[in-house]
Amino acid sequence: MPQILKNLLNALAAWWDRVQPGFWRRMKPSYRAATVILVFVVGWIASGVLGGSSHHATTGAQAKTNETPTVQVMTIDASKRDATLTLRGRTEALHAVDVRAEVDGMVQTIHFDKGDTVKAGDVLCELKINDKGAKFDEARALVSQREKEYSAARNLASKGYVSETQAKQAAAALEAANADQRTEQIALDNTKIRAPFDGIVDDRYVNQGDYMRVGDKCELVISPEPFLAVGTVSEHDVASLKLGDPASATLVTGQTVQGTIRFIAQRADAATRTFLVEVQLPNPDAKLRDGVSADIKIPVRQVTAQKISSGILVLDDNGVYGVRIVEHGIVHFLPVQIVSDDPDGMWVSGLPAHVTVITVGQQFVSEGARVVPIEAGAHG
């Protein structure tokens, strides 16, 4: 070893002897080695704990950030379109009545069953008259008696044998007897429960021998003509409709019936912000049935519409078609009306002129949820 290197090592050894603590000089060499190893191990463990804490803190912050879901959106603008407005609706009978009993009594006869055609005034259910016939006969006999008493009183008053007041009392008694007779006649007539209009018996609620009380249902009668197709129109399109406009209803059976608009609601539904529309349909052969799903098509000159993919349509809890949009990071549901359905997309109305709709992820978010919108085609 060169002399210079030996001198350098001797100098370092002398310096170390001067600066090391006294306890370290007194410690055995084996203890010194163990202490160095212990310090190294503790330092290594400490560095891992601190690094892990930092990692977990970072991961927690990232998880908190990722709690807000991401959805893909597309901003679309409306345009004017000559089209036919299509409303999702159903058929409905204009006149459908549960015919009810107006007096108490036991069912004696059922004259018509489900599916039978009836005319206005036909007896549907007939109740036993019991004492109602006797009460009517009693009221009629009393009328006959009061008529004789009144005739005698009027004759005597004309000759001055009774006062005019007594004659008027006899007239009042006769009028009261007539009123009682009419009351008993009505009760007797009401034992026959009659059809209120021409129609078809769609349901029967009682059997022969059942006891009916006032207000109990006998049968359901539906008038086959005219029929209705009912649906709802958005607040953006209701102004384009007017009473008497031509319309058609295409049923799920494939049948199409031409009609006219007979009613447009003046007040919107508070939940959906849509207006009820009724289309009157002819039904001379009674082929239309109540409650059948139908697409109501109304020709309109121009509507404000947007083109979307049918895949982004969703249903709300009431079964209304619509889309989910994002405003200031918050999800909202808006109902739509289908204007036309083309092979490359669907034209809908009912949306604002400029709107951001959710195109991916709309099934996994709900009304009022906060989301992170990403425009379609954008890259993070």
C-alpha positions in Angstrom: 0.0 0.0 0.0 1.4 3.4 -0.9 2.6 5.5 2.0 0.2 8.4 1.2 -2.8 6.0 1.5 -1.6 4.6 4.8 -1.2 8.1 6.2 -4.7 9.0 5.0 -6.3 6.0 6.7 -4.4 6.7 9.9 -5.6 10.3 9.9 -9.3 9.2 9.5 -8.9 6.6 12.3 -7.5 9.2 14.6 -10.3 11.6 13.7 -13.0 9.0 14.3 -11.5 8.2 17.7 -11.8 11.8 18.7 -15.4 12.4 17.5 -17.2 9.1 18.4 -19.1 9.1 21.7 -17.6 7.6 24.7 -20.2 4.9 25.0 -19.4 3.8 21.5 -15.7 3.5 22.3 -16.5 1.4 25.3 -18.9 -0.9 23.3 -17.6 -4.3 22.1 -17.1 -4.6 18.3 -19.8 -7.2 18.0 -22.3 -4.9 19.7 -21.3 -2.1 17.4 -22.1 -4.3 14.3 -25.5 -5.3 15.8 -26.4 -1.7 16.4 -25.6 -0.7 12.9 -27.8 -3.5 11.5 -30.7 -2.6 13.8 -30.5 1.1 12.8 -30.5 0.0 9.1 -33.5 -2.3 9.6 -35.6 0.3 11.5 -34.8 2.9 8.8 -35.9 0.5 6.1 -39.2 -0.3 7.8 -39.9 3.3 8.5 -39.4 4.3 4.9 -41.9 1.6 3.8 -44.6 2.7 6.2 -44.3 6.4 5.2 -44.3 5.5 1.6 -47.3 3.2 2.0 -49.2 6.0 3.9 -48.5 8.4 1.1 -49.7 5.8 -1.4 -52.9 5.1 0.4 -53.6 8.8 0.8 -53.1 9.3 -2.9 -55.3 6.3 -3.7 -58.1 7.6 -1.3 -58.0 10.9 -3.0 -58.3 9.3 -6.4 -61.2 7.1 -5.2 -63.0 10.1 -3.9 -62.6 11.8 -7.2 -63.9 8.6 -9.0 -67.2 8.6 -6.9 -68.8 10.9 -9.5 -69.7 8.7 -12.5 -68.7 9.6 -16.0 -71.2 9.6 -18.9 -70.8 10.2 -22.6 -72.9 13.1 -23.9 -73.7 14.7 -27.2 -74.9 18.3 -27.7 -77.7 18.5 -30.4 -79.6 21.5 -31.8 -83.2 21.5 -33.0 -84.4 22.3 -36.5 -87.8 22.8 -38.1 -89.2 19.7 -39.7 -92.3 19.0 -41.8 -93.5 15.8 -40.2 -96.3 13.8 -38.6 -96.4 14.0 -34.8 -96.6 10.5 -33.2 -98.0 10.0 -29.7 -97.8 6.8 -27.8 -101.3 6.1 -26.5 -104.1 3.6 -26.1 -107.8 3.1 -27.0 -110.5 4.1 -24.6 -114.3 3.8 -24.7 -116.0 7.2 -24.7 -118.9 5.8 -22.7 -118.3 3.0 -20.2 -120.6 2.7 -17.1 -120.9 0.4 -14.2 -124.7 0.2 -13.9 -125.7 0.2 -10.2 -128.7 -0.6 -8.0 -130.8 2.3 -6.8 -132.8 0.2 -4.2 -132.0 -2.8 -2.0 -133.2 -6.2 -3.0 -132.3 -9.8 -4.0 -131.4 -10.5 -7.6 -134.3 -12.4 -9.2 -133.2 -12.6 -12.8 -130.1 -11.8 -14.9 -131.4 -10.9 -18.4 -128.0 -10.2 -20.2 -124.6 -11.7 -19.8 -121.0 -10.7 -20.8 -120.7 -10.1 -24.5 -124.4 -9.5 -25.1 -125.6 -6.4 -27.0 -128.2 -4.3 -25.3 -130.3 -1.3 -26.1 -131.0 1.7 -23.9 -133.7 0.8 -21.4 -133.2 -3.0 -21.5 -133.4 -4.6 -18.1 -130.0 -6.0 -17.1 -130.7 -7.2 -13.6 -134.2 -7.6 -12.0 -134.7 -7.5 -8.2 -137.5 -9.1 -6.2 -140.1 -6.5 -5.5 -141.0 -7.9 -2.0 -143.2 -5.4 -0.2 -142.6 -2.6 -2.8 -145.6 -3.7 -4.8 -147.8 -3.6 -1.7 -146.6 -0.2 -0.7 -147.4 1.1 -4.2 -150.9 -0.3 -4.1 -151.4 1.3 -0.7 -150.2 4.7 -2.0 -152.5 4.4 -5.0 -155.5 3.6 -2.8 -154.7 6.6 -0.6 -154.6 8.8 -3.7 -158.1 7.5 -4.7 -159.4 8.4 -1.2 -157.8 11.8 -1.1 -159.4 12.6 -4.5 -162.8 11.8 -3.2 -162.3 13.9 -0.1 -161.0 16.8 -2.2 -164.0 16.6 -4.5 -166.4 16.6 -1.6 -164.7 19.5 0.1 -164.7 21.6 -3.0 -168.4 20.9 -3.6 -169.3 21.8 0.0 -167.2 25.0 -0.1 -169.0 26.1 -3.3 -172.3 25.9 -1.3 -170.9 27.6 1.8 -171.0 24.5 4.1 -167.2 24.4 4.7 -164.6 27.1 4.7 -162.2 27.7 1.8 -159.4 26.8 4.1 -160.8 23.3 4.6 -161.0 22.9 0.9 -157.4 23.9 0.5 -156.4 21.4 3.2 -158.1 18.6 1.2 -156.2 19.7 -1.9 -152.9 19.6 0.0 -153.6 16.1 1.3 -154.3 15.0 -2.3 -151.0 16.4 -3.5 -149.1 14.7 -0.7 -150.8 11.4 -1.6 -149.8 11.8 -5.2 -146.2 12.5 -4.2 -146.1 9.3 -2.1 -147.5 7.3 -5.0 -144.8 8.6 -7.3 -142.1 7.7 -4.7 -143.4 4.2 -4.4 -143.7 3.9 -8.2 -140.0 4.9 -8.6 -138.9 2.4 -6.0 -140.9 -0.3 -7.8 -139.5 0.7 -11.2 -135.9 0.7 -9.8 -136.2 -3.1 -9.0 -135.5 -3.3 -12.8 -131.9 -2.1 -13.4 -131.7 -0.9 -17.0 -129.0 -0.1 -19.6 -128.4 3.6 -19.8 -127.5 3.5 -23.5 -126.9 1.1 -26.5 -123.8 -0.9 -25.9 -122.2 -4.2 -25.1 -122.1 -5.9 -21.6 -118.4 -6.2 -20.8 -118.7 -7.6 -17.3 -121.2 -9.0 -14.8 -120.8 -8.5 -11.1 -123.7 -10.4 -9.5 -125.5 -13.8 -9.8 -129.1 -14.8 -9.3 -129.8 -14.9 -5.6 -127.2 -12.3 -4.6 -128.5 -9.4 -2.4 -127.8 -6.0 -3.7 -127.7 -2.8 -1.8 -128.0 0.7 -3.1 -124.8 1.5 -5.1 -123.8 -2.1 -5.8 -122.8 -2.9 -9.4 -124.9 -5.0 -11.6 -123.1 -5.0 -15.0 -120.5 -2.9 -17.0 -121.9 -1.6 -20.3 -119.6 -0.1 -22.9 -120.7 1.9 -25.9 -118.9 0.7 -29.0 -119.2 4.0 -30.9 -117.6 6.4 -30.9 -114.3 5.2 -29.5 -111.2 7.3 -28.4 -107.5 7.1 -28.8 -105.8 9.0 -26.0 -102.2 10.1 -25.7 -100.1 13.0 -24.4 -98.2 15.7 -26.3 -95.3 17.8 -25.1 -95.6 21.5 -24.1 -93.4 22.3 -27.1 -95.8 20.7 -29.6 -99.3 21.3 -28.1 -99.6 24.7 -29.8 -99.3 23.0 -33.2 -102.6 21.1 -32.6 -106.2 22.3 -32.8 -109.6 20.7 -32.4 -110.9 19.0 -35.5 -107.5 18.3 -37.0 -107.3 14.9 -38.8 -105.5 12.1 -37.0 -105.1 8.3 -37.1 -104.5 5.5 -34.7 -102.4 2.5 -35.5 -103.1 -0.3 -33.1 -100.7 -3.1 -32.1 -102.9 -5.4 -34.1 -101.9 -3.5 -37.2 -105.3 -1.9 -37.7 -105.3 1.8 -38.6 -108.4 3.9 -38.0 -108.9 7.5 -39.2 -110.4 10.1 -36.8 -110.3 13.7 -35.6 -109.0 15.5 -32.5 -111.9 16.1 -30.1 -110.1 17.3 -27.0 -106.8 19.0 -26.0 -106.2 19.6 -22.3 -105.7 23.1 -21.1 -103.6 22.1 -18.1 -100.3 20.1 -18.3 -99.6 17.1 -16.1 -97.5 18.3 -13.2 -95.1 15.3 -13.4 -94.5 15.0 -17.1 -95.3 18.5 -18.4 -97.4 17.0 -21.1 -101.0 17.6 -22.3 -103.7 15.0 -22.8 -105.1 14.7 -26.4 -108.2 12.7 -27.4 -108.8 11.5 -30.9 -112.4 10.4 -31.7 -112.6 7.2 -33.8 -115.5 5.6 -35.6 -116.3 2.1 -34.6 -119.5 1.0 -36.4 -118.6 -2.7 -36.4 -117.5 -2.7 -32.8 -114.0 -4.1 -33.6 -112.1 -1.6 -31.4 -111.5 -2.7 -27.8 -110.7 -0.6 -24.7 -107.1 -0.4 -23.5 -105.3 -1.4 -26.7 -101.9 0.3 -27.3 -101.9 2.6 -30.2 -99.6 5.0 -32.1 -101.5 8.2 -32.7 -100.3 10.1 -35.7 -101.2 13.7 -36.3 -100.1 15.5 -39.4 -98.6 18.9 -38.6 -97.0 21.6 -40.8 -93.8 22.0 -38.9 -92.4 21.0 -35.5 -89.1 21.6 -33.8 -87.3 18.3 -33.6 -83.9 16.7 -33.0 -82.4 13.6 -34.5 -81.2 11.0 -32.1 -80.4 7.3 -31.9 -83.3 5.2 -30.7 -80.8 3.5 -28.3 -80.6 6.5 -26.0 -84.4 6.4 -25.2 -85.3 5.5 -21.7 -88.6 5.0 -19.8 -89.4 6.8 -16.6 -91.3 5.2 -13.7 -94.6 6.1 -15.4 -93.7 4.4 -18.6 -93.1 7.7 -20.5 -90.5 7.7 -23.3 -87.7 10.3 -22.9 -84.0 11.0 -22.7 -81.7 11.9 -19.9 -79.8 15.2 -20.3 -77.1 17.0 -18.4 -77.4 20.6 -17.2 -74.5 22.0 -15.1 -73.4 18.5 -14.2 -76.8 17.3 -13.0 -78.9 14.6 -14.7 -82.6 15.4 -15.7 -85.2 13.4 -17.5 -87.2 15.0 -20.4 -90.1 13.3 -22.1 -90.1 13.3 -25.9 -92.6 12.7 -28.7 -91.5 10.7 -31.8 -92.0 12.7 -34.9 -90.7 10.1 -37.4 -88.5 7.0 -37.3 -85.9 6.8 -40.1 -83.5 3.9 -40.8 -80.5 6.0 -39.7 -82.1 7.7 -36.6 -85.2 9.0 -34.9 -86.6 12.5 -35.0 -88.1 13.6 -31.7 -89.7 16.7 -30.3 -90.2 18.0 -26.8 -86.6 19.0 -26.1 -85.0 22.4 -25.7 -83.5 23.9 -28.9 -80.0 23.3 -27.6 -79.6 20.4 -25.3 -76.9 18.0 -24.0 -78.2 14.4 -24.0 -76.5 11.3 -22.5 -75.6 8.8 -25.1 -73.7 6.2 -23.0 -74.5 5.5 -19.4 -78.0 6.8 -19.3 -79.3 3.5 -17.9 -77.1 3.8 -14.8 -77.9 7.3 -13.6 -81.1 8.8 -12.2 -82.8 12.1 -11.9 -80.8 14.6 -9.9 -77.5 12.6 -10.0 -74.2 14.5 -10.4 -72.1 13.2 -13.3 -68.9 14.1 -15.2 -70.0 14.6 -18.9 -67.6 13.7 -21.7 -68.4 14.8 -25.2 -68.6 11.9 -27.7 -65.3 11.6 -29.5 -63.4 13.5 -26.8 -60.3 11.8 -25.3 -59.0 12.1 -21.8 
